[in-house]
Structure formats: C-alpha cells, structure tokens
C-alpha cells in the first residue's frame, strides 16, 4: 500500500476538491515557515509526530526535509526516541483506565 508514487495523485486530489486542497496547502506552507521555531526543529517535530502516527509518507518526506534543514542523524535518533517515549507514555496512561 505504501508507495511514494502515490503522492503524484495529489494533483488529482486538488482537482477533485480544489477549495479544501488549496486550504490545506496554504495551512501546511504557513506552518512550515521559519518563525519562533526554526524550520529544522519544526521538521524534527514533524518526524517525531510522523513516527507516532506511523505515516510512512510523512516519515520519508519530513526526514528528508529535516536533513535538508541541517538535522543530524543524532538529532533524528533522539527525535525517534522522544516519539517512542510519548507513544509508550500514552499506552501507560490509558492503561490506568483498565484498573479498578
């Protein structure tokens, strides 16, 4: 199911739902501009979120963007472990619902 070639279908998606697609693109571009948080850190955040949501497309795209923005393999490794800790933490805290 995961094939980076699927991303070429974004054009068709934009044609089929132009207003929503334009809104998404504008929002995405605004979010990933340099601001109070530099782009490298935004991309590292995106990698961590992508690992948590387990979106292979986002992992690939944002890893490449993070590297382009200057992220090192050590920073990507730490972002990976932050994502793992949050995912595990979610299981732990939700697990409290199973207890009397």
WOCOR-V546965 format. One record per residue. N is the residue number from 1. RES is the residue in one letter. SS is DSSP state (A for helix, B for strand, O for the rest). D_FIRST is the distance of its C-alpha to the first C-alpha in whole Angstrom. Layout:
N;RES;SS;D_FIRST
N;RES;SS;D_FIRST
This chain:
1;X;O;0
2;X;O;4
3;X;O;6
4;X;A;10
5;X;A;11
6;X;A;9
7;X;A;12
8;X;A;14
9;X;A;14
10;X;A;16
11;X;A;19
12;X;A;18
13;X;A;18
14;X;A;21
15;X;A;23
16;X;A;22
17;X;O;23
18;X;A;25
19;X;A;27
20;X;A;24
21;X;A;22
22;X;A;26
23;X;A;26
24;X;A;23
25;X;A;24
26;X;A;27
27;X;A;27
28;X;A;24
29;X;A;27
30;X;A;30
31;X;A;28
32;X;O;27
33;X;O;31
34;X;O;33
35;X;O;35
36;X;O;37
37;X;O;34
38;X;O;33
39;X;A;30
40;X;A;29
41;X;A;30
42;X;A;27
43;X;A;25
44;X;A;25
45;X;A;25
46;X;A;22
47;X;A;20
48;X;A;22
49;X;A;21
50;X;A;17
51;X;A;17
52;X;A;19
53;X;A;16
54;X;O;14
55;X;O;12
56;X;A;10
57;X;A;11
58;X;A;14
59;X;A;15
60;X;A;15
61;X;A;17
62;X;A;19
63;X;A;20
64;X;A;21
65;X;A;23
66;X;A;25
67;X;A;26
68;X;A;27
69;X;O;29
70;X;O;30
71;X;O;29
72;X;O;29
73;X;A;27
74;X;A;30
75;X;A;29
76;X;A;25
77;X;A;26
78;X;A;28
79;X;A;26
80;X;A;23
81;X;A;26
82;X;A;27
83;X;A;24
84;X;A;24
85;X;A;27
86;X;A;26
87;X;A;24
88;X;A;26
89;X;A;29
90;X;A;27
91;X;A;27
92;X;A;30
93;X;A;32
94;X;A;30
95;X;A;31
96;X;A;35
97;X;A;34
98;X;A;34
99;X;O;37
100;X;O;41
